Amino acid sequence: MGRVIAVAGKGGTGKTTTACLVTRYLAKSPHNPILAVDADPNSNLGETMGIDVTKTVGDIREDFMKDPQGLPQGMDKVNYLEMLMNQVLIERKEFDLLVMGRQEGTGCYCMVNNILNRFSEQLSKSYTYLVVDNEAGMEHLSRRTSGRVDMLLLITDYSLRGLRALKRIHDMLGGLKLDIREKGMIVTRAPAQLNDAFMAEASAIGVPIIGIIPDDPMLLDFDMEKKSLMDLPDESPSVAAVNAMMDKIMPL
């Protein structure tokens, strides 16, 4: 499997924006091919990348469960689900995108999940890096992959409330079946100098701050104009900050 960079944090802190900009960095460097995985049920990574997502892995699972016997003639369940998974993989020149989508409804999903998980594992072997945008609790990551994370990026905005939410996420990690090699904290919408109260609360979490992303008016402009953040210029403050951070931690 390729090297896994996972991004986690509560909603509204810039988690998905960070995942997009990390993908942008890797896609513009000699680290292709890249797979971006949107593992947050509130899926909007594709939107930040300017991609119209019409079908997700969750949709495949739900459609199949409605009619498990409705297979094309001559095709077994494994081949059928793998064919559908290939159809939801969105391929671009510099990276590919896989959107996990909604979680399971009622009923037993064991068989279909096993097939989808096996396909995901095989798929991941074709990429140098995987960038995974997670839900806050990271349950998707522990269920849908081998559990190895080479770098976990924990995102908080510049607030004590954001830090406390991040600490709760960090404290949950011990209960998940994850092998996390390295961890780093990223502070978004931050001033050039972080104040003492913030630094004291951050140090209590026990994760080093490896990136500081300042306010960036370009992010709002691109959002309002429905432009892909992958097309942000290099002089964008957020792009420059993420690029500098990635230069320090690469290669993973």
N, C-alpha and C positions, 0 to 999 in steps of 0.2 A: 504494500500500500504506500501511496505517496506520503510525504510529510504533511502532518495535519496542524493547521493553525486554526484554533477555535476562538470565537469572539462571544463574550457573554456580558450581560449587564441588564439592568431593568429598562423597560421601555422609556423612550424619550431622552436617553442620555447620549445618543449618537452611536449606538451599537451597530446598527445596520450601515450607517454612513461609513464607519470605520472599516467594517468588513468589505464594503465596496472599494474603499481606497487602498486597502491591503491587496485586494485582487488586482486593482489598477497597477500597483507597483510591480507585482509579480508578472503580470501580463506584458509589461513594458521592459522586462529584464530577461536574461537568458534562462528563465526557469520554466518555460512552457513544457508540456501543456498544464493548464490550471483548471481545476474543477471548483466552482463556487457552489456551495450547498446551502440553500435556505431551509434551515431546520426549525425555524420559528413558525408556529401555526398561524400567527399574524403575519403572513408572508408579504414582505414588501422589498426584499433585496432586488428582485427583478425590476421593480419600478424604479429604484435608484439607478439601475444600470440601463434604463431606457428600453426594457424588454417587456413585451406584452405576454404575460404568462396565462395560457388558457387551460392548462391541464397540469395537475400535480400528482405526486405519488399517492397522496391521500385519496384523490379522486379515483385513481385506478383501484385502490383497495376497496373503496365503498361500492363502486360499480360492480366489481367482481363478486362481492358478498351478496349483492342483490340477486344475482343469478349465477351461482358457482358452476352450474352445469351447462351454461350457455357458451360453450367453446366452439370455435370454428371446426369444421369437420377435419379429422385427421391430426388435430393438434392437442397435446396434453396441457395440463394446467401450468406446468413449469415453463414450457416454451411460450405459451400464450401470455403469461404475466411478464416474462422477459421481453417479449415483443412489445408489449404495452409500455414497459419501462424505457425501452429505446425510443419510443415515440415522445415521451415527456422530457427526455434529455434535450436541452436547447443548446445547439452548437453555434459558436461564434469563432471567428478567426483566431482571437487571442486567448479565449477561455470558453469553457462550457458551464452551463447552469443547470442544476437539478433542484427543483422545489418540492419539499416534502409535503407541505400542505397540512390539512386538518388531521387531527388525531382520530383514533378509532372510536366508532360508535358502540352500540351494544352488540353482544354476541362474541363468539370465539374467533379470533383472527390469527391463531397460532400458525396454521399452515401457510396462509398467504403471507404473513409477516416473515416467516422463515425463508420463503422463496425470495421476497423482496430484499431481505437483508443479505442473502447470499449473492444476489445480483449486485447490490450496492458494493459489497466487498470486492467482487470481481472487477466492477467498473473502476473502483478507486485505484486499482493496480496500474491503470493506464495513464495515470497523471503523476507529475512530479510533486505538485502541491495541491492540497485540498484546503480551501478556506470555508469554514463552517460558521454561519450566522445562527446562533442558538437562541432558543427561548431561555428565560432567566434561569430556570432550574436545571437546564442541560439534560433533561431526561431523554430527549431525542438522541443526543450524542451517545449516551450510555447504552441505549437500546439498538441503535441502527449501525453501529460501527464496532470494530474490534475493541474499542475503548482506549486506544492509544492517542494521546494528544501531545504533539511535540512542543507547541507553544500555546498557552492559554492567555488570551488578552482579556483582561477584566476592565470594563469600561464604566467610568463614573463621570458625571458632570461636576462642575466646581461648586459643590455644596456639601454640607455635612449630612443632609438627608440622603444625597446620592451615595456618599461613602458608607453610610449605615446600611443602605440597601445592598451595596456591593459586599459588605462584610457578611450579611446573611447568605448571599449567594455563595461566597467563599466557604462559609461554614458548612454548607450543604454538600460540598464536594466529597467530603469524607464518606458519605453514605452512598456514593455512586461507584459503579464498577468502571473506574477510569484510571488509566496509567498516564498521569500528567508529568511530563518531563521538566518543563519550565513554565513559569508564570510571570506575567508582568501587568502592571496597572497603567491605564491610559486615562488622563484627565482631559475632558473636553470643555469647550467654551471657557477656557482658563485664561487668567492674566499671565503676564510674563513671570511674575513672582508669586508663588503660592504662600499664603499667610501661615503663621505659626499654628493657629488652631486647626487649620485644615491638615497641615503636615503631621501634627500630633495624632489626629484621628486616623490618618492614612497609615502611619507607621505601625499602629496597633493591629492592622490587618495582617501585616507580615509579608506583603507582596511589594516588590520594588516598583516605583514609578519609572516607567521606561519611555513614556511619551506624553507630551503636553500639546494639545491641539487648541489653538486660540479661536476666538470668534472669527467666523469667515463669512462676510456678506455674500460671497460668490455662491455659497451653498443655498442660500435663500433665493438668489437670482435664478439658479439652475432649476430649483424646485418649482418656482413660479412659472418658468418657461417650459417645464416638463422636459428638460434636457438630461441626458445621462451624466451622472457624476464621473463616469469613466472618461468623459471628454473635458473635465476640468483642466485648465492650464497648469503647467508646473509651478507658476508663480502664485497660485492659490495658496493662502496660508495653511489650510488644512492639508492639502496635498504635500506641501513642503515639510510639514511636521511629520506626517506619516512616512514619507520617503526617508527623512532623516532617522526616524526610529527604526525602520526596516533595514537601513544600511548598517545600523549598529548590531542588530540581532541576526542578520544573515551571514553565512548560510546556517540554517537550522539543522 
